[in-house]
């Protein structure tokens, strides 16, 4: 595969940013579907390449993989800060579609991510079902914007969350529970959620799974032995790719 590091000016951010991109082998012809693969808290656009074998897992697929930077934004348009949601969903997706031979439709775009990025992948799919057809969340922070988080005793994290969400209440524009409830059956993206049984976010994933079941939202939910670490994510991103393939025509 070809590997690209794209440094570009993002209009929403008003500054340059970066993303890493994997492109299919030269013997494959487009248009290609795109997987937007999102990083977790404190990481950046390079981490999936550095800590997993993602390139090996997709090397025989006619698939573009885009790994954007999102700082510690939780993939939101911050009340006090930068609009990372708009930067990715509007500006990066549009730019990728102009640069490469993409299937520039809902059916040609999917998402996956871990931790903060697991929340981000689910949120983008639920909030923009006309842009993305499917998403996978690994160890996702599913209760972000839906009440207390496990690290709320950490003053730094509380301050960051306040800068992102401001006074937004449960049920707001970044609450996965509220976003899922608003969609009609025809709008619903395909969702897969997994989490390690030793993960500190396991109860939040169970709660979101139970809620989706309660409202009749079809989805896959799986628990595996494992913690909040790269050994877990490297293993289960392979299952995510298998889940996503039929939804994007592979």
Residue, then its C-alpha position, 0 to 999 in steps of 0.5 A: x500500500x501507499x502511505x501518505x502524510x497529509x499536512x493541509x490547511x483546515x478552514x474550520x480550524x483556521x490553521x494547518x493540521x495533519x492526517x495519515x492516509x493508507x491508499x490501496x495497491x496500484x492494481x486496484x481501481x476506484x472509486x474506493x470506500x473510505x474508513x475514517x479511523x479515529x485516535x484516542x485521548x492524548x494521541x494523534x494521527x500517527x498512533x494507529x500506524x505506530x501501535x497496530x498493524x492496520x496497514x497489514x490488515x487492509x493491504x489487500x482491500x480496495x479501501x482508503x484509510x484516513x487517520x486524522x488528528x483531533x487533539x483532545x477534542x472528543x471530536x466536538x465543536x468546542x464551546x471554548x476552543x476549536x471546531x474539530x467536528x466540523x473540521x473532520x466531517x465537513x472539511x476533511x471528508x470533502x477534501x479527501x473526496x477531492x484528492x482521491x478516487x473515493x466513493x463520495x456517498x454515505x455508502x462509501x464512508x465508515x468510521x472506527x475508533x478507540x476510547x475518545x475515538x470510539x465515542x467520536x466514531x459513534x457520534x459522527x455516525x449517529x449525528x451525520x447518518x447522511x455522511x456515514x453508513x457504519x461505525x465501530x467503537x472500541x472501548x468507547x467513552x460512550x457517556x461523554x456529554x451524558x453525565x459523569x465520566x470515570x475521571x471526573x475527579x481529575x480537575x484537568x479533565x473536568x476543565x477540558x470537558x467544560x471547555x468543550x461542552x460549556x453548559x450543555x446538558x444531558x440530551x444535547x448535541x453531543x450526547x450519544x443516547x439522545x442522538x440515537x433516539x432521534x433517528x428513524x429506523x431508515x436513518x440508523x447507521x450500522x453500529x458495532x460496539x466492543x469493550x474489554x471486561x477489565x476496561x474502566x469504561x465497561x459499564x458505560x458501554x454496557x449502559x449504551x448497549x442496553x439503551x440501544x436495545x431498549x429503543x429497538x436500535x439494531x447493533x452488535x455489542x461484544x465483550x472480550x477479555x482485555x483492558x484499555x490498551x493497544x493489545x486489545x485494540x490491535x486484535x479487535x480492529x481486525x473484527x471491526x474491518x470484517x464488520x464494516x466491509x459489507x456495509x461499504x460494498x467490500 
